């Protein structure tokens, strides 16, 4: 073989390649894996310009991928004061009093529904703490906002609104807005008023974010959003820097989209840079359990959750069929059991052949739907770190909304794998931390309502590697360590297949490589 650019030796290599499951060394050339073997082979791969890295017993695996993240949209979502550590209303008020003003606004994110202790969200709960300033607090699920009275007035929100998608300006019995804005169309009413981040600052923040992701072992992310200027942002960043993490992007298709929007979504497919590419379209079938907008087969404890995100679910079927017929894969947000069923029914109605589709989140799933993923060839994409927002005794807002029976079938990762489904794992950052090690650890030992549904170490690793590649239809070039595959690699001090969850969550990352470039190396 030609002289390698880089040779890794001294590793415990888990290739996930059935032809050669284990090795101790490999060679990289031109961004690809050139050879896989043992340390004794490594001498034959070296030349004058070859860099040799001794991993000193670290476990080398295919590059870890976060199969559902929002590093672009998240630049705006994760703005202001981080409220993720707040646990009660007193703590929330204290955090808001201390929060800095941004152009006069109190901006915050990561607010847990459980903070309100079962109270209905209302701006009266925060008015004293924000001292009359306009305030915009994002709930952790990114599907709802609590706005202060001043913010509502600036936006001209005086009562309920009608939308083309399932969304609501929540109002009290007198028709006055409470400040609770539910789902995208309602939240977007505030968007024109919020302080904007300059493009140069967004570019700097994106590079910093992706570098942080790489430091946890991530080499790739499936990005479930594309904003109006995001492709220009990525191109601008790549003019000056190589991205530390490989990105595969899916722009949104929303209710009300017609031929012009479909043409735009189809036209942007396969646009790419060196380490980013558009590949697929993201749709929504419902919202969230906590917000009362997950589409459930039976109403939640508040009598909510019986309606789809699309006002007419038949329009969703038309959108998916339109994209499917031209070879565009879809990824559909479906949290409730009725939403998942409708997505699977839609895909089954497409017939055999065509692109591979996937379902995102799948937080509660009926028994008769588990086996359909494998039968239909639909990938399941789930986020084990979300289980941290629930409690084993079902006293959290998610579990209370669903009731014990549905909460007991939460995050059925193990059931789906044992039924033969492709299962890709991710974080949904900024909804949950992006740390790849925490994704793996949460998959081994999910918390709260999902306790007992954990994966084996190998299943978890596959969820961030080979199954993530299957979910994105990139299995011919990624997800395993084999000659000709992309040199996207992660080296951890501990073996992710055998390490206990608590130790794996804090395992040192020895090296992260994206496209043959070392993007993180332990000091």
Secondary structure, 3 states (H helix, E strand, C coil): CCCCCEEEECCEEECCCCCCCEECEEEEECCEEEEEECHHHHHHHCCCCCEEEECCCCEEEECEEEEEECCCCHHHHCCCEECCCCCCHHHHHHHHHHCCCECCEEEEEEECHHHHCCCCCCHHHCHHHHCCCCEEEEECCCCEEEECHHHHHHHCCCCCCCCCECCEEEECCCCCEEEEEECHHHHHHHHCCCCCCCHHHHHHHHHHHHHHHHHCCEEEEEECCCCCCHHHHHHHHHHHCCCCCEEEEEEECCCCCCHHHHHHHHHCCCCECCCEEEEEEEEECCCCCCCCCCCCCCCCCCCCCCCCCECCHHHHHHHHHHHHHCCCCEEEEECCHHHHHHHHHHHHCCCCCCCCCEEEECCECCHHHCCHHHHHCCEEEECHHHHHHCCCCCCCHHHHHHCHHHHCCECCHHHHHHCCCCEEECCCCCCCCCCHHHHHHHHHCCCHHHCCCCCCHHHHHHHCCHHHHHHCCCCCCCCCCCCCCECCEEEECCCCCCCCHHHHCCCCEEEEEECCEEEEECC
